[in-house]
């Protein structure tokens, strides 16, 4: 139970305040994914410049994602115990500065070290951002708010791919890293002015403070979260692999350069923007009739997305059918995210609203998404590193989506009971 001995005034962000929170966090998430996607956008020229192979590029992707996973737990715990707005601002400054540092790399190690530190900075943002948005919006409107927030993911991927490819072709592969750091720094300053809710101590009994370890253990006593943690990790084997390797796959399959490959990917990714708010709207609608609908949506959409992705890859994304299939994959895949975010805020105690998404990120990367770029790269190496080899590896990775969806169905069963356990808790004004 969250025990607070301070002001009894209930937290309300206000119409303007919650809109400021949503806009600031959404723009930061967009820049976050621009910074993530820029490596995928420059894979081929970067490989040539630094003398790397697919396996080594996969290591760079995996180390970056695992650095987010490793630090997601302690940083999200710090966010719950300290200040969400301050943590978000500081984290945005850190990841932006280390993104710029990647632009000065001259070999594998000089790129790997700052890239892993970009991951450390990004580890704190989504837990803090989802907690801020979840607190600002009511339970019945939480799905659509998370949908708007997560629409920034495909938008950031598209901008990272298109702008990264164009800038790299004109000015060299290092230039996008330097340029993309600028908006992150500006938005970091904006984050310090968001209206936060009061930090509370997580106590099992009054006067007895619960440690970081106890806070983690308490999350694993919530069955809905346990099944969702596992499912999210499995589903991201598929999502993270395609996100990292898609520009390289298009370049090899279609025989085009980096700018053209990223240009082909952009309209596909932009179409997925409608998926996030659509998923949030459908989840909110289903939630009003049957609360379990908030988890039925991601279960259904992530399984379907796996089949559409495998079919599109088999066709090498060629022809009208290949394009339509991959667009449908993108829409269905992102529909799941706002539902999962809203659910996590529904069942998490007030004192662990940041930590719950830190745990989700940990499982997202460690359980599957973090090492899958390396796995796909290794399989591609073994099969010959051509388009067919990389496509086969990505099809194998899509099996994670099917398994993840089944876990979401299992998570829906205890969901209502887990919400009831925290319905007495309230957020207080800072």
N, C-alpha and C positions, 0 to 999 in steps of 0.2 A: 504494500500500500504506500502511496505517496503521501508523506506527512509534511505539512507546511505550517510554520509558526509565524509567518509574516502577515502582510496585508491580506484581508479576506476579499478584496475587490477582484471580481472575475475578469479574466482576460478577454478583451474584445478589440480586434485590430481596427474595426471601423471600415466603411466602404472604401475610402481612399487608401487607408493603411494596408488592407489585404490586397488591393489591386497593385500597390507599389511592391509588396512582397512578391506577388505572382509574376509581375513584369521583370523585376530584378533577378529573381531566381531562374526564370525561364531564359532570359538572355544569357545568364551565366552558364546555364546548362548547354545552351547552343555553342558558346565559345569553348566550353569544356570538350564537347564532341568535335569541334573543329580541330582543337589541339590533339585529340586522340586520332582523328582520321588523317591528319596530315602525313603521318608516316606511311600509311597505306597508299596515299596519293602519289608519293615519290619513291615507291619501292624500287622500280626499275632503274632510274638514274642514280639513286642512292646506292644500290647494289654495285653498279658499275664504278662509281666514284670511290667507294670504300673497299671494293674487292670482296664482296660478301656473296654467299649462296642462299638458297631458300631456307635451309636449316638455320643459318645464323640470323636471317631476318625473322624467322619464327621465334628464335630465342629473345630477340629484342622485344617483340610483341608480348611474349609470355612473361618476361621479367617485369615489364611495365605493368601488366595486369596484376601480377602477383604482389607487386609493391603496394598497389591499391588494396588488395585483399589483406595483406599482413597488417597494414596500418589502419584499416577501416574500423576494427574493434576498439583499439585504444583511443583513436581520435574521436569516434562517435561517442564514446563514454565521456571524454573530456567535454564534448559539446553539451551533453546532458547535464554535466556538473558545473559548467561555466556559463557560456553565452553563445547562442547559435549565430546571432548576427556578427559578432566579433570573429568567431571561428571561421565563418564563411568568407568574410573579408580577408582575413590573413591567409587562408588556404588559397583563395583566388590569386593573391599576390605571389605566393610561392610557386604555384604551378605555372603562372605566366612567365616568371623570371627564368625558371628552368627550361621552359619551352624555348625561350630565346637562346639559352645556352646551347641547346641542341644545334642551333644554326652555326656554331663554331666548331663542330666535331670534325676530326680528321681521320679517325679510324673506329673500329668496333667499340673499343672500351671508352673512348672519349664521347661516344654517343650513348652508350649503355648507362653510364653513371648518372648524368643529368636526366636521362629519360626515366630512370627509376625514381628519381626525386620529383619529377612531374607527377608520378603516380602517388607519391606521399602527399603532395598538395591536393590532388583530386580526391583522395580518400575521404576527406572530411566534408566535401561539399554536398553530395546527394543526401547523406543522413541529415545534415543540418537543414538543407532546403526542403526536403520532404516533411520534416518535423514542423518547420515554420508554416508551410502551406497547409498541412493537415490541421494545425492549430487555428489558423485564420479562417478556415472554411468549415461549415457544419458537416456532420456525418452524411446528410442526404445530398449535399452538393460537393462532397469531397472527391468523388470520382471524376466529374468534369473538370474540376480544378487541377487534379493530377493529370488529366488528359491534355489540358492546355500546356502544363509544365513539360510533359514528355513529348509534346509535338516538337519541342526544340531538339530532340535527339535526331530524327531524320533531317531536320533543317540544318543542324550543325554538321552532320555527315555530308550532306549535299554541298554546303558551302566549303567545308574542308576539302572535299574532293575536287570541286570545280575551281575554286580560287587557288587551292594548293597546286593543282595541275598546271593552271595558266601561269602562275607566278614562277613555278619551278622551270617551266619551259623558257620563260623570258629572262629570268635572272639567276637560275641555278637552283638546285634542290634545297640549299640551305635557307634561301630567302623566305619561304613561307613560315618557317619557325620564328623568325624575327618579327615578321609583320603580324602574325596571329597573336603575339604576346600583348600587343597594344590595347585591344578592346578588353582583354581580361583584367588589366591593371585599372582601367577606367571604371569597370563594373564593380571591381573589388571595393573601390571607394564608396560607391552607391550602397553597397551591402551594409556598411556601418550605420546607415540611417534607417534600417528597417525596424518596425516595432516588434519587439520580442516578448515572449511570455516569461513569467518568473521561474527561475530555476528552483527545483525542490529536491530534497534528499529522498533517496529510496530506502525506506525503513520497513523492516518486517514487524518490528515493535517500536513504539515511541522511544527515542533516545538511543537506539541501537543502529548505527550506520552500517549499511550493506556495502561490501567491497566490490571492486570491479569484477572479480570472479563470481561473486554471488549474483551480481546483476546479469551476467551472461547465463548462469545456470537457471535463473528465473525465467528467461526467455524460452529455454528448452523444456520448460514445464507447460508450455502452451502448445497443445497438439497441432493446432492450425498452422503455427509458425514452423514447427519441425518439418511437416510435409511440404510446406512451401519453400523452406530453405533448400531441401533436397531437389525439389522440382525446378527451382530457379537455377540451381547449379547445372543440372542436366540440360535444361532448355538452352542455356547459354553456350554449351558446346557447339550447338548449331549456329546461334546468332553471332557469337564472337569470331568464329572461324570465317564465316562469310563476310563479316564486316572488315576483317583484316585483309583477306585475300581477294576480295572481289575485283578491285582495280587490276591486279596482276592477272587474274583469270580472264577478264575481258580483253586485256592487252594481248595475251597469248592466243586466245580463241579467235579473236577478230583480226589479229595482226596489225594492231594500231599502236601509236606511241602513247606516252603517259597522259598528255593533255586530252587526246581523243578518248582514251579509256575512261578517264574520269568524267569527261563530258557525256559519254554514253550512260554512265552510272547515275548522274545527277537527276534526270527526269524520273528515273526508276525510284530513287530515294525520295524525291519530293512528293511523289504520289503517296508515299507512306505517311505523310504528314496528317492525312485525314484519319488514319488508323487510330492514333492516340486519343484525340477527343471523341471519336466515335466509340472507342472502347469504354471511355469514361462515362459517356452518355448512356450507353446500353447497360453498363454495370449499375449505374444509379437507378435506371428504370426498373431493372430486374430486382434490385435490392429492395425497392419499395413493395414489390409483390412477394418476393422470396429472398431474404438476405443472402442465401447461398448462391444466388445468381451472380454475385460479385466475384465468385471463384469459378463458376461454370463458364463464364466468358473466356478467361485465360486458358482454361483446360481445353475447350473446344478449338479456339483460334490457334493455339500453339501447335496442336496436333495437325490441324489442316495445313498450317504454314509449312510444316516439315515435308509433306507430300508435294505441295506446290514447288518448293525449293528443289527437291530432288528431280522433279520432272523438268524444271527450267534448266538445271545444270546438265541434265542428260542431252538437252537440245542445244547446249552451250549458249543459252540466251539468244539464239538466232531466230530470225523470222518473227512474224506477228505473234505466233503462239508462245514462243520463248519469252518475248517481252511481256506479254499479258500475264503469263504464269509468274514471272519474277516480281511484277508489280503487285499481284495479289498476295504473294508471299510477304512483301514488305508491309502491306496494310494489315494483314492478319497478325504478323509477328509483333508489331508495336501495340496492337490493341490490348495485349495482355498486361503491359507495364503499369498503366494507371490503376488497373484493377488490383494488382498486387500491392502497389503503394498504398492505396486507400485501405485495403484489408489490413495491412500491417499497422497502420495508425488506429484502426478500429479496435484491435485486440491488445495493443501495447499499453502498459501502464504509463502514466504521465511522465514519470521519472526515467523512462527508457524509450521515449519516442525517437530519439536520435540513434540510440544503440541498436534498435530493432532493424533499422535499415543498414547500419554498419555490419550487422550479422548477415543480412541478406547479401550485401556486397561480398563479404568474405566467402560465403558459399557459392556465390555467382562465379567467382574466379578460381578459388581453390578446388572446388568440387568438379569444375568442368571448364568454365570459360577462360580461365587463366592459362592453362596448359594446352588448350585445343589449337591455338595458332602454331605452336611448335609441332604438335601431333600431325596436323595437316601438312605442314612443311616437310616433316620427316617422311610421311607417306608419299608425298609428291617427289621427294628426292629419290626414294626407292623405286618409283614407277617411271622415272625419266624426266621429271620437271617440265614436261610440255603441258598443253592445255588439257588433254585427256587425263593425264596423271593428276593434275591439280583438281580437276572436276570430280574425279573418282574419290579423292580424299575428302572433298567437301560434301559429297553425297553420303559418305560414311558418317561424317559428323552430324548430318541431319537427323540421325536416329535419336540423338539427345533430345530433340524436340518432342518426339513421340513419348519418350519416357517421362519427360518433364510434365507434359499434359496429364498423364495418368496420376502423377503425384498431386497435381492441383485438384483433381476430382476427389482424391482422398482427403485433402485439406478442407474441402467444403463441408465434410460431415461434422466436425466439432466446432465449426466457425461460430454459430449462434451462441453456443454455451460459453465459448471463450470471450465473446463480446460482453456477455452478461456479467462476467467476473470483474470488469473494469468500468461498468456503466456509472458507478457511484463517484468516480474520480473527476475532478474539474481543474481546468487550467486557471491560473491566477495571473493578474496583471503584473508586469515587471516593476 
